[in-house]
Amino acid sequence: MNPGGPPTPDKPDISVVYYHPGNTTSMFMNLRVADIQACYEEWRAKGAEFVTPPIDRGAEIRCYMRDPDGYLIEVGQSTGMLKGQRAAKRPRISQAELRAVCLH
């Protein structure tokens, strides 16, 4: 759960607050994906409306999109939490698995 806060670089005109109509929100869904750039490009090509492209925030790369009803959805890829692990030991995901994750 996010307690709220002011605009950030990846949602520059949106504050998370108690609900008021306009450029504020009191909640949003948060999706984690394996490859945010691939998802961003694929979903955008299919008509998804993003607030900004993915932005690297250190521990994660994220962006926000709106569903057809205007609800905010955060799409992110964790990065900082993986520090300290050797890349060779990270689980690998196939292109087919990645496509399945991005499509669901």
PDB file as gemmi writes it, atoms N, CA and C in Angstrom:
CRYST1    1.000    1.000    1.000  90.00  90.00  90.00 P 1                      
ATOM      1  N   MET A   1       0.841  -1.175   0.000  1.00  0.00           N  
ATOM      2  CA  MET A   1       0.000   0.000   0.000  1.00  0.00           C  
ATOM      3  C   MET A   1       0.887   1.238   0.000  1.00  0.00           C  
ATOM      4  N   ASN A   2       0.494   2.195  -0.751  1.00  0.00           N  
ATOM      5  CA  ASN A   2       1.209   3.460  -0.777  1.00  0.00           C  
ATOM      6  C   ASN A   2       0.431   4.474   0.054  1.00  0.00           C  
ATOM      7  N   PRO A   3       1.102   5.158   0.982  1.00  0.00           N  
ATOM      8  CA  PRO A   3       0.390   6.096   1.851  1.00  0.00           C  
ATOM      9  C   PRO A   3      -0.010   7.387   1.161  1.00  0.00           C  
ATOM     10  N   GLY A   4       0.462   7.605  -0.028  1.00  0.00           N  
ATOM     11  CA  GLY A   4       0.137   8.838  -0.730  1.00  0.00           C  
ATOM     12  C   GLY A   4       1.363   9.697  -0.894  1.00  0.00           C  
ATOM     13  N   GLY A   5       1.206  10.747  -1.614  1.00  0.00           N  
ATOM     14  CA  GLY A   5       2.314  11.653  -1.808  1.00  0.00           C  
ATOM     15  C   GLY A   5       2.124  12.547  -3.002  1.00  0.00           C  
ATOM     16  N   PRO A   6       3.092  13.433  -3.184  1.00  0.00           N  
ATOM     17  CA  PRO A   6       2.996  14.422  -4.261  1.00  0.00           C  
ATOM     18  C   PRO A   6       3.344  13.818  -5.615  1.00  0.00           C  
ATOM     19  N   PRO A   7       3.254  14.619  -6.666  1.00  0.00           N  
ATOM     20  CA  PRO A   7       3.689  14.153  -7.984  1.00  0.00           C  
ATOM     21  C   PRO A   7       5.146  13.692  -7.952  1.00  0.00           C  
ATOM     22  N   THR A   8       5.475  12.765  -8.825  1.00  0.00           N  
ATOM     23  CA  THR A   8       6.847  12.267  -9.005  1.00  0.00           C  
ATOM     24  C   THR A   8       7.180  12.364 -10.487  1.00  0.00           C  
ATOM     25  N   PRO A   9       8.435  12.182 -10.887  1.00  0.00           N  
ATOM     26  CA  PRO A   9       8.781  12.330 -12.297  1.00  0.00           C  
ATOM     27  C   PRO A   9       7.975  11.433 -13.238  1.00  0.00           C  
ATOM     28  N   ASP A  10       7.541  10.252 -12.762  1.00  0.00           N  
ATOM     29  CA  ASP A  10       6.804   9.355 -13.637  1.00  0.00           C  
ATOM     30  C   ASP A  10       5.293   9.556 -13.571  1.00  0.00           C  
ATOM     31  N   LYS A  11       4.816  10.406 -12.677  1.00  0.00           N  
ATOM     32  CA  LYS A  11       3.414  10.848 -12.645  1.00  0.00           C  
ATOM     33  C   LYS A  11       3.425  12.331 -12.281  1.00  0.00           C  
ATOM     34  N   PRO A  12       3.955  13.163 -13.187  1.00  0.00           N  
ATOM     35  CA  PRO A  12       4.263  14.559 -12.873  1.00  0.00           C  
ATOM     36  C   PRO A  12       3.085  15.441 -12.498  1.00  0.00           C  
ATOM     37  N   ASP A  13       1.901  15.140 -12.927  1.00  0.00           N  
ATOM     38  CA  ASP A  13       0.746  15.991 -12.623  1.00  0.00           C  
ATOM     39  C   ASP A  13      -0.259  15.305 -11.715  1.00  0.00           C  
ATOM     40  N   ILE A  14       0.139  14.196 -11.052  1.00  0.00           N  
ATOM     41  CA  ILE A  14      -0.803  13.393 -10.278  1.00  0.00           C  
ATOM     42  C   ILE A  14      -0.328  13.259  -8.839  1.00  0.00           C  
ATOM     43  N   SER A  15      -1.206  13.588  -7.891  1.00  0.00           N  
ATOM     44  CA  SER A  15      -0.942  13.389  -6.462  1.00  0.00           C  
ATOM     45  C   SER A  15      -1.818  12.249  -5.958  1.00  0.00           C  
ATOM     46  N   VAL A  16      -1.291  11.440  -5.030  1.00  0.00           N  
ATOM     47  CA  VAL A  16      -2.075  10.393  -4.398  1.00  0.00           C  
ATOM     48  C   VAL A  16      -2.616  10.966  -3.090  1.00  0.00           C  
ATOM     49  N   VAL A  17      -3.940  11.174  -3.021  1.00  0.00           N  
ATOM     50  CA  VAL A  17      -4.591  11.811  -1.876  1.00  0.00           C  
ATOM     51  C   VAL A  17      -5.953  11.151  -1.657  1.00  0.00           C  
ATOM     52  N   TYR A  18      -6.668  11.601  -0.620  1.00  0.00           N  
ATOM     53  CA  TYR A  18      -8.059  11.190  -0.497  1.00  0.00           C  
ATOM     54  C   TYR A  18      -8.760  11.625  -1.764  1.00  0.00           C  
ATOM     55  N   TYR A  19      -9.672  10.836  -2.256  1.00  0.00           N  
ATOM     56  CA  TYR A  19     -10.250  11.064  -3.568  1.00  0.00           C  
ATOM     57  C   TYR A  19     -10.919  12.429  -3.722  1.00  0.00           C  
ATOM     58  N   HIS A  20     -10.531  13.111  -4.771  1.00  0.00           N  
ATOM     59  CA  HIS A  20     -11.152  14.332  -5.258  1.00  0.00           C  
ATOM     60  C   HIS A  20     -11.109  14.237  -6.777  1.00  0.00           C  
ATOM     61  N   PRO A  21     -12.151  14.573  -7.488  1.00  0.00           N  
ATOM     62  CA  PRO A  21     -12.114  14.517  -8.949  1.00  0.00           C  
ATOM     63  C   PRO A  21     -10.977  15.371  -9.506  1.00  0.00           C  
ATOM     64  N   GLY A  22     -10.391  14.934 -10.604  1.00  0.00           N  
ATOM     65  CA  GLY A  22      -9.317  15.689 -11.256  1.00  0.00           C  
ATOM     66  C   GLY A  22      -8.029  14.886 -11.293  1.00  0.00           C  
ATOM     67  N   ASN A  23      -6.908  15.566 -11.158  1.00  0.00           N  
ATOM     68  CA  ASN A  23      -5.601  14.923 -11.246  1.00  0.00           C  
ATOM     69  C   ASN A  23      -5.097  14.441  -9.887  1.00  0.00           C  
ATOM     70  N   THR A  24      -5.957  13.767  -9.148  1.00  0.00           N  
ATOM     71  CA  THR A  24      -5.570  13.128  -7.892  1.00  0.00           C  
ATOM     72  C   THR A  24      -6.102  11.705  -7.907  1.00  0.00           C  
ATOM     73  N   THR A  25      -5.560  10.864  -7.060  1.00  0.00           N  
ATOM     74  CA  THR A  25      -6.059   9.501  -6.922  1.00  0.00           C  
ATOM     75  C   THR A  25      -5.896   9.078  -5.475  1.00  0.00           C  
ATOM     76  N   SER A  26      -6.764   8.202  -5.025  1.00  0.00           N  
ATOM     77  CA  SER A  26      -6.656   7.694  -3.662  1.00  0.00           C  
ATOM     78  C   SER A  26      -6.128   6.267  -3.658  1.00  0.00           C  
ATOM     79  N   MET A  27      -6.006   5.658  -4.831  1.00  0.00           N  
ATOM     80  CA  MET A  27      -5.504   4.292  -4.942  1.00  0.00           C  
ATOM     81  C   MET A  27      -5.093   4.023  -6.379  1.00  0.00           C  
ATOM     82  N   PHE A  28      -4.279   2.986  -6.534  1.00  0.00           N  
ATOM     83  CA  PHE A  28      -3.968   2.498  -7.863  1.00  0.00           C  
ATOM     84  C   PHE A  28      -3.454   1.079  -7.773  1.00  0.00           C  
ATOM     85  N   MET A  29      -3.625   0.345  -8.864  1.00  0.00           N  
ATOM     86  CA  MET A  29      -3.115  -1.015  -8.948  1.00  0.00           C  
ATOM     87  C   MET A  29      -1.641  -0.943  -9.307  1.00  0.00           C  
ATOM     88  N   ASN A  30      -0.878  -1.886  -8.785  1.00  0.00           N  
ATOM     89  CA  ASN A  30       0.551  -1.923  -9.000  1.00  0.00           C  
ATOM     90  C   ASN A  30       0.906  -3.271  -9.615  1.00  0.00           C  
ATOM     91  N   LEU A  31       1.452  -3.263 -10.831  1.00  0.00           N  
ATOM     92  CA  LEU A  31       1.864  -4.490 -11.518  1.00  0.00           C  
ATOM     93  C   LEU A  31       3.381  -4.531 -11.612  1.00  0.00           C  
ATOM     94  N   ARG A  32       3.993  -5.681 -11.350  1.00  0.00           N  
ATOM     95  CA  ARG A  32       5.427  -5.870 -11.526  1.00  0.00           C  
ATOM     96  C   ARG A  32       5.636  -6.788 -12.719  1.00  0.00           C  
ATOM     97  N   VAL A  33       6.551  -6.402 -13.584  1.00  0.00           N  
ATOM     98  CA  VAL A  33       6.848  -7.166 -14.791  1.00  0.00           C  
ATOM     99  C   VAL A  33       8.341  -7.451 -14.850  1.00  0.00           C  
ATOM    100  N   ALA A  34       8.724  -8.439 -15.655  1.00  0.00           N  
ATOM    101  CA  ALA A  34      10.126  -8.827 -15.775  1.00  0.00           C  
ATOM    102  C   ALA A  34      10.915  -7.861 -16.649  1.00  0.00           C  
ATOM    103  N   ASP A  35      10.276  -7.297 -17.676  1.00  0.00           N  
ATOM    104  CA  ASP A  35      10.960  -6.394 -18.604  1.00  0.00           C  
ATOM    105  C   ASP A  35      10.014  -5.242 -18.917  1.00  0.00           C  
ATOM    106  N   ILE A  36      10.156  -4.170 -18.178  1.00  0.00           N  
ATOM    107  CA  ILE A  36       9.218  -3.055 -18.300  1.00  0.00           C  
ATOM    108  C   ILE A  36       9.278  -2.399 -19.679  1.00  0.00           C  
ATOM    109  N   GLN A  37      10.454  -2.305 -20.267  1.00  0.00           N  
ATOM    110  CA  GLN A  37      10.555  -1.654 -21.576  1.00  0.00           C  
ATOM    111  C   GLN A  37       9.789  -2.441 -22.634  1.00  0.00           C  
ATOM    112  N   ALA A  38       9.922  -3.769 -22.605  1.00  0.00           N  
ATOM    113  CA  ALA A  38       9.197  -4.606 -23.569  1.00  0.00           C  
ATOM    114  C   ALA A  38       7.692  -4.487 -23.361  1.00  0.00           C  
ATOM    115  N   CYS A  39       7.245  -4.509 -22.099  1.00  0.00           N  
ATOM    116  CA  CYS A  39       5.811  -4.362 -21.815  1.00  0.00           C  
ATOM    117  C   CYS A  39       5.307  -2.991 -22.241  1.00  0.00           C  
ATOM    118  N   TYR A  40       6.070  -1.952 -21.919  1.00  0.00           N  
ATOM    119  CA  TYR A  40       5.672  -0.596 -22.287  1.00  0.00           C  
ATOM    120  C   TYR A  40       5.480  -0.490 -23.803  1.00  0.00           C  
ATOM    121  N   GLU A  41       6.443  -0.981 -24.556  1.00  0.00           N  
ATOM    122  CA  GLU A  41       6.364  -0.884 -26.015  1.00  0.00           C  
ATOM    123  C   GLU A  41       5.198  -1.698 -26.567  1.00  0.00           C  
ATOM    124  N   GLU A  42       5.023  -2.919 -26.056  1.00  0.00           N  
ATOM    125  CA  GLU A  42       3.950  -3.775 -26.553  1.00  0.00           C  
ATOM    126  C   GLU A  42       2.576  -3.215 -26.187  1.00  0.00           C  
ATOM    127  N   TRP A  43       2.400  -2.832 -24.929  1.00  0.00           N  
ATOM    128  CA  TRP A  43       1.097  -2.331 -24.490  1.00  0.00           C  
ATOM    129  C   TRP A  43       0.768  -1.003 -25.165  1.00  0.00           C  
ATOM    130  N   ARG A  44       1.766  -0.154 -25.343  1.00  0.00           N  
ATOM    131  CA  ARG A  44       1.545   1.135 -26.017  1.00  0.00           C  
ATOM    132  C   ARG A  44       1.123   0.917 -27.470  1.00  0.00           C  
ATOM    133  N   ALA A  45       1.784  -0.066 -28.132  1.00  0.00           N  
ATOM    134  CA  ALA A  45       1.426  -0.388 -29.513  1.00  0.00           C  
ATOM    135  C   ALA A  45      -0.006  -0.900 -29.613  1.00  0.00           C  
ATOM    136  N   LYS A  46      -0.510  -1.477 -28.522  1.00  0.00           N  
ATOM    137  CA  LYS A  46      -1.880  -1.997 -28.496  1.00  0.00           C  
ATOM    138  C   LYS A  46      -2.887  -0.951 -28.024  1.00  0.00           C  
ATOM    139  N   GLY A  47      -2.420   0.270 -27.773  1.00  0.00           N  
ATOM    140  CA  GLY A  47      -3.336   1.352 -27.435  1.00  0.00           C  
ATOM    141  C   GLY A  47      -3.346   1.799 -25.987  1.00  0.00           C  
ATOM    142  N   ALA A  48      -2.510   1.216 -25.129  1.00  0.00           N  
ATOM    143  CA  ALA A  48      -2.465   1.655 -23.734  1.00  0.00           C  
ATOM    144  C   ALA A  48      -1.986   3.101 -23.674  1.00  0.00           C  
ATOM    145  N   GLU A  49      -2.577   3.885 -22.778  1.00  0.00           N  
ATOM    146  CA  GLU A  49      -2.204   5.286 -22.614  1.00  0.00           C  
ATOM    147  C   GLU A  49      -1.370   5.446 -21.355  1.00  0.00           C  
ATOM    148  N   PHE A  50      -0.094   5.751 -21.524  1.00  0.00           N  
ATOM    149  CA  PHE A  50       0.840   5.926 -20.414  1.00  0.00           C  
ATOM    150  C   PHE A  50       0.990   7.405 -20.081  1.00  0.00           C  
ATOM    151  N   VAL A  51       1.192   7.697 -18.798  1.00  0.00           N  
ATOM    152  CA  VAL A  51       1.428   9.073 -18.354  1.00  0.00           C  
ATOM    153  C   VAL A  51       2.808   9.512 -18.815  1.00  0.00           C  
ATOM    154  N   THR A  52       3.818   8.646 -18.633  1.00  0.00           N  
ATOM    155  CA  THR A  52       5.196   8.884 -19.100  1.00  0.00           C  
ATOM    156  C   THR A  52       5.789   7.552 -19.527  1.00  0.00           C  
ATOM    157  N   PRO A  53       6.903   7.551 -20.245  1.00  0.00           N  
ATOM    158  CA  PRO A  53       7.640   6.302 -20.477  1.00  0.00           C  
ATOM    159  C   PRO A  53       8.228   5.822 -19.137  1.00  0.00           C  
ATOM    160  N   PRO A  54       8.756   4.591 -19.084  1.00  0.00           N  
ATOM    161  CA  PRO A  54       9.378   4.101 -17.856  1.00  0.00           C  
ATOM    162  C   PRO A  54      10.523   5.012 -17.406  1.00  0.00           C  
ATOM    163  N   ILE A  55      10.596   5.247 -16.091  1.00  0.00           N  
ATOM    164  CA  ILE A  55      11.633   6.090 -15.504  1.00  0.00           C  
ATOM    165  C   ILE A  55      12.374   5.296 -14.445  1.00  0.00           C  
ATOM    166  N   ASP A  56      13.704   5.315 -14.503  1.00  0.00           N  
ATOM    167  CA  ASP A  56      14.538   4.612 -13.530  1.00  0.00           C  
ATOM    168  C   ASP A  56      14.542   5.391 -12.224  1.00  0.00           C  
ATOM    169  N   ARG A  57      14.061   4.745 -11.149  1.00  0.00           N  
ATOM    170  CA  ARG A  57      13.985   5.387  -9.841  1.00  0.00           C  
ATOM    171  C   ARG A  57      14.938   4.727  -8.846  1.00  0.00           C  
ATOM    172  N   GLY A  58      15.925   3.989  -9.355  1.00  0.00           N  
ATOM    173  CA  GLY A  58      16.912   3.360  -8.483  1.00  0.00           C  
ATOM    174  C   GLY A  58      16.548   1.926  -8.149  1.00  0.00           C  
ATOM    175  N   ALA A  59      15.658   1.737  -7.169  1.00  0.00           N  
ATOM    176  CA  ALA A  59      15.250   0.389  -6.769  1.00  0.00           C  
ATOM    177  C   ALA A  59      14.219  -0.211  -7.719  1.00  0.00           C  
ATOM    178  N   GLU A  60      13.717   0.617  -8.621  1.00  0.00           N  
ATOM    179  CA  GLU A  60      12.746   0.137  -9.593  1.00  0.00           C  
ATOM    180  C   GLU A  60      12.736   1.055 -10.806  1.00  0.00           C  
ATOM    181  N   ILE A  61      12.233   0.512 -11.888  1.00  0.00           N  
ATOM    182  CA  ILE A  61      11.938   1.304 -13.086  1.00  0.00           C  
ATOM    183  C   ILE A  61      10.422   1.253 -13.195  1.00  0.00           C  
ATOM    184  N   ARG A  62       9.770   2.417 -13.310  1.00  0.00           N  
ATOM    185  CA  ARG A  62       8.316   2.375 -13.325  1.00  0.00           C  
ATOM    186  C   ARG A  62       7.725   3.464 -14.210  1.00  0.00           C  
ATOM    187  N   CYS A  63       6.466   3.251 -14.527  1.00  0.00           N  
ATOM    188  CA  CYS A  63       5.662   4.234 -15.236  1.00  0.00           C  
ATOM    189  C   CYS A  63       4.209   3.987 -14.850  1.00  0.00           C  
ATOM    190  N   TYR A  64       3.350   4.872 -15.259  1.00  0.00           N  
ATOM    191  CA  TYR A  64       1.934   4.746 -14.947  1.00  0.00           C  
ATOM    192  C   TYR A  64       1.128   4.800 -16.233  1.00  0.00           C  
ATOM    193  N   MET A  65       0.044   4.044 -16.237  1.00  0.00           N  
ATOM    194  CA  MET A  65      -0.894   4.060 -17.358  1.00  0.00           C  
ATOM    195  C   MET A  65      -2.293   4.209 -16.784  1.00  0.00           C  
ATOM    196  N   ARG A  66      -3.244   4.513 -17.645  1.00  0.00           N  
ATOM    197  CA  ARG A  66      -4.639   4.594 -17.210  1.00  0.00           C  
ATOM    198  C   ARG A  66      -5.445   3.518 -17.931  1.00  0.00           C  
ATOM    199  N   ASP A  67      -6.349   2.895 -17.182  1.00  0.00           N  
ATOM    200  CA  ASP A  67      -7.233   1.918 -17.811  1.00  0.00           C  
ATOM    201  C   ASP A  67      -8.332   2.680 -18.565  1.00  0.00           C  
ATOM    202  N   PRO A  68      -9.186   1.972 -19.309  1.00  0.00           N  
ATOM    203  CA  PRO A  68     -10.211   2.675 -20.092  1.00  0.00           C  
ATOM    204  C   PRO A  68     -11.149   3.557 -19.264  1.00  0.00           C  
ATOM    205  N   ASP A  69     -11.292   3.279 -17.956  1.00  0.00           N  
ATOM    206  CA  ASP A  69     -12.138   4.108 -17.100  1.00  0.00           C  
ATOM    207  C   ASP A  69     -11.360   5.250 -16.455  1.00  0.00           C  
ATOM    208  N   GLY A  70     -10.058   5.359 -16.753  1.00  0.00           N  
ATOM    209  CA  GLY A  70      -9.250   6.437 -16.203  1.00  0.00           C  
ATOM    210  C   GLY A  70      -8.536   6.118 -14.912  1.00  0.00           C  
ATOM    211  N   TYR A  71      -8.690   4.873 -14.408  1.00  0.00           N  
ATOM    212  CA  TYR A  71      -7.992   4.509 -13.174  1.00  0.00           C  
ATOM    213  C   TYR A  71      -6.500   4.351 -13.434  1.00  0.00           C  
ATOM    214  N   LEU A  72      -5.701   4.765 -12.465  1.00  0.00           N  
ATOM    215  CA  LEU A  72      -4.248   4.742 -12.578  1.00  0.00           C  
ATOM    216  C   LEU A  72      -3.706   3.343 -12.280  1.00  0.00           C  
ATOM    217  N   ILE A  73      -2.764   2.871 -13.092  1.00  0.00           N  
ATOM    218  CA  ILE A  73      -2.092   1.587 -12.895  1.00  0.00           C  
ATOM    219  C   ILE A  73      -0.590   1.834 -12.952  1.00  0.00           C  
ATOM    220  N   GLU A  74       0.116   1.442 -11.889  1.00  0.00           N  
ATOM    221  CA  GLU A  74       1.571   1.528 -11.880  1.00  0.00           C  
ATOM    222  C   GLU A  74       2.132   0.249 -12.476  1.00  0.00           C  
ATOM    223  N   VAL A  75       3.066   0.379 -13.410  1.00  0.00           N  
ATOM    224  CA  VAL A  75       3.746  -0.762 -13.997  1.00  0.00           C  
ATOM    225  C   VAL A  75       5.226  -0.595 -13.675  1.00  0.00           C  
ATOM    226  N   GLY A  76       5.818  -1.591 -13.009  1.00  0.00           N  
ATOM    227  CA  GLY A  76       7.201  -1.440 -12.592  1.00  0.00           C  
ATOM    228  C   GLY A  76       8.012  -2.707 -12.713  1.00  0.00           C  
ATOM    229  N   GLN A  77       9.316  -2.502 -12.743  1.00  0.00           N  
ATOM    230  CA  GLN A  77      10.288  -3.595 -12.754  1.00  0.00           C  
ATOM    231  C   GLN A  77      11.245  -3.347 -11.598  1.00  0.00           C  
ATOM    232  N   SER A  78      11.329  -4.291 -10.664  1.00  0.00           N  
ATOM    233  CA  SER A  78      12.248  -4.150  -9.540  1.00  0.00           C  
ATOM    234  C   SER A  78      13.681  -4.269 -10.032  1.00  0.00           C  
ATOM    235  N   THR A  79      14.552  -3.419  -9.502  1.00  0.00           N  
ATOM    236  CA  THR A  79      15.965  -3.489  -9.876  1.00  0.00           C  
ATOM    237  C   THR A  79      16.845  -3.496  -8.629  1.00  0.00           C  
ATOM    238  N   GLY A  80      16.658  -2.560  -7.721  1.00  0.00           N  
ATOM    239  CA  GLY A  80      17.505  -2.416  -6.546  1.00  0.00           C  
ATOM    240  C   GLY A  80      17.457  -3.595  -5.602  1.00  0.00           C  
ATOM    241  N   MET A  81      16.308  -4.280  -5.535  1.00  0.00           N  
ATOM    242  CA  MET A  81      16.200  -5.419  -4.638  1.00  0.00           C  
ATOM    243  C   MET A  81      17.059  -6.586  -5.091  1.00  0.00           C  
ATOM    244  N   LEU A  82      17.489  -6.577  -6.338  1.00  0.00           N  
ATOM    245  CA  LEU A  82      18.303  -7.670  -6.852  1.00  0.00           C  
ATOM    246  C   LEU A  82      19.788  -7.462  -6.593  1.00  0.00           C  
ATOM    247  N   LYS A  83      20.171  -6.279  -6.103  1.00  0.00           N  
ATOM    248  CA  LYS A  83      21.584  -6.022  -5.835  1.00  0.00           C  
ATOM    249  C   LYS A  83      22.084  -7.008  -4.799  1.00  0.00           C  
ATOM    250  N   GLY A  84      23.319  -7.433  -4.967  1.00  0.00           N  
ATOM    251  CA  GLY A  84      23.890  -8.400  -4.050  1.00  0.00           C  
ATOM    252  C   GLY A  84      23.763  -9.823  -4.562  1.00  0.00           C  
ATOM    253  N   GLN A  85      22.942 -10.033  -5.568  1.00  0.00           N  
ATOM    254  CA  GLN A  85      22.845 -11.344  -6.191  1.00  0.00           C  
ATOM    255  C   GLN A  85      23.706 -11.337  -7.431  1.00  0.00           C  
ATOM    256  N   ARG A  86      24.321 -12.449  -7.671  1.00  0.00           N  
ATOM    257  CA  ARG A  86      25.102 -12.565  -8.904  1.00  0.00           C  
ATOM    258  C   ARG A  86      24.146 -12.765 -10.062  1.00  0.00           C  
ATOM    259  N   ALA A  87      24.425 -12.095 -11.147  1.00  0.00           N  
ATOM    260  CA  ALA A  87      23.541 -12.173 -12.314  1.00  0.00           C  
ATOM    261  C   ALA A  87      23.359 -13.607 -12.787  1.00  0.00           C  
ATOM    262  N   ALA A  88      24.408 -14.433 -12.714  1.00  0.00           N  
ATOM    263  CA  ALA A  88      24.321 -15.810 -13.184  1.00  0.00           C  
ATOM    264  C   ALA A  88      23.337 -16.635 -12.353  1.00  0.00           C  
ATOM    265  N   LYS A  89      23.061 -16.223 -11.121  1.00  0.00           N  
ATOM    266  CA  LYS A  89      22.164 -16.980 -10.263  1.00  0.00           C  
ATOM    267  C   LYS A  89      20.715 -16.532 -10.362  1.00  0.00           C  
ATOM    268  N   ARG A  90      20.465 -15.431 -11.051  1.00  0.00           N  
ATOM    269  CA  ARG A  90      19.090 -14.956 -11.215  1.00  0.00           C  
ATOM    270  C   ARG A  90      18.339 -15.896 -12.143  1.00  0.00           C  
ATOM    271  N   PRO A  91      17.089 -16.169 -11.838  1.00  0.00           N  
ATOM    272  CA  PRO A  91      16.319 -17.024 -12.749  1.00  0.00           C  
ATOM    273  C   PRO A  91      16.169 -16.344 -14.101  1.00  0.00           C  
ATOM    274  N   ARG A  92      16.268 -17.115 -15.133  1.00  0.00           N  
ATOM    275  CA  ARG A  92      16.110 -16.589 -16.493  1.00  0.00           C  
ATOM    276  C   ARG A  92      14.691 -16.851 -16.956  1.00  0.00           C  
ATOM    277  N   ILE A  93      14.165 -15.921 -17.723  1.00  0.00           N  
ATOM    278  CA  ILE A  93      12.824 -16.077 -18.268  1.00  0.00           C  
ATOM    279  C   ILE A  93      12.934 -16.112 -19.787  1.00  0.00           C  
ATOM    280  N   SER A  94      12.238 -17.056 -20.393  1.00  0.00           N  
ATOM    281  CA  SER A  94      12.288 -17.184 -21.844  1.00  0.00           C  
ATOM    282  C   SER A  94      11.456 -16.074 -22.481  1.00  0.00           C  
ATOM    283  N   GLN A  95      11.662 -15.844 -23.768  1.00  0.00           N  
ATOM    284  CA  GLN A  95      10.876 -14.836 -24.479  1.00  0.00           C  
ATOM    285  C   GLN A  95       9.398 -15.192 -24.451  1.00  0.00           C  
ATOM    286  N   ALA A  96       9.062 -16.486 -24.558  1.00  0.00           N  
ATOM    287  CA  ALA A  96       7.660 -16.914 -24.525  1.00  0.00           C  
ATOM    288  C   ALA A  96       7.042 -16.602 -23.162  1.00  0.00           C  
ATOM    289  N   GLU A  97       7.794 -16.887 -22.073  1.00  0.00           N  
ATOM    290  CA  GLU A  97       7.303 -16.584 -20.726  1.00  0.00           C  
ATOM    291  C   GLU A  97       7.133 -15.080 -20.549  1.00  0.00           C  
ATOM    292  N   LEU A  98       8.087 -14.301 -21.058  1.00  0.00           N  
ATOM    293  CA  LEU A  98       8.023 -12.845 -20.954  1.00  0.00           C  
ATOM    294  C   LEU A  98       6.776 -12.320 -21.673  1.00  0.00           C  
ATOM    295  N   ARG A  99       6.524 -12.814 -22.867  1.00  0.00           N  
ATOM    296  CA  ARG A  99       5.328 -12.382 -23.611  1.00  0.00           C  
ATOM    297  C   ARG A  99       4.070 -12.730 -22.825  1.00  0.00           C  
ATOM    298  N   ALA A 100       4.035 -13.924 -22.219  1.00  0.00           N  
ATOM    299  CA  ALA A 100       2.855 -14.340 -21.445  1.00  0.00           C  
ATOM    300  C   ALA A 100       2.650 -13.421 -20.250  1.00  0.00           C  
ATOM    301  N   VAL A 101       3.741 -13.025 -19.578  1.00  0.00           N  
ATOM    302  CA  VAL A 101       3.647 -12.114 -18.437  1.00  0.00           C  
ATOM    303  C   VAL A 101       3.134 -10.765 -18.889  1.00  0.00           C  
ATOM    304  N   CYS A 102       3.641 -10.277 -20.006  1.00  0.00           N  
ATOM    305  CA  CYS A 102       3.247  -8.947 -20.498  1.00  0.00           C  
ATOM    306  C   CYS A 102       1.812  -8.935 -20.996  1.00  0.00           C  
ATOM    307  N   LEU A 103       1.306 -10.056 -21.440  1.00  0.00           N  
ATOM    308  CA  LEU A 103      -0.041 -10.093 -21.985  1.00  0.00           C  
ATOM    309  C   LEU A 103      -1.099 -10.304 -20.905  1.00  0.00           C  
ATOM    310  N   HIS A 104      -0.696 -10.732 -19.710  1.00  0.00           N  
ATOM    311  CA  HIS A 104      -1.688 -10.996 -18.649  1.00  0.00           C  
ATOM    312  C   HIS A 104      -1.608 -10.004 -17.558  1.00  0.00           C  
TER     313      HIS A 104                                                      
END                                                                             
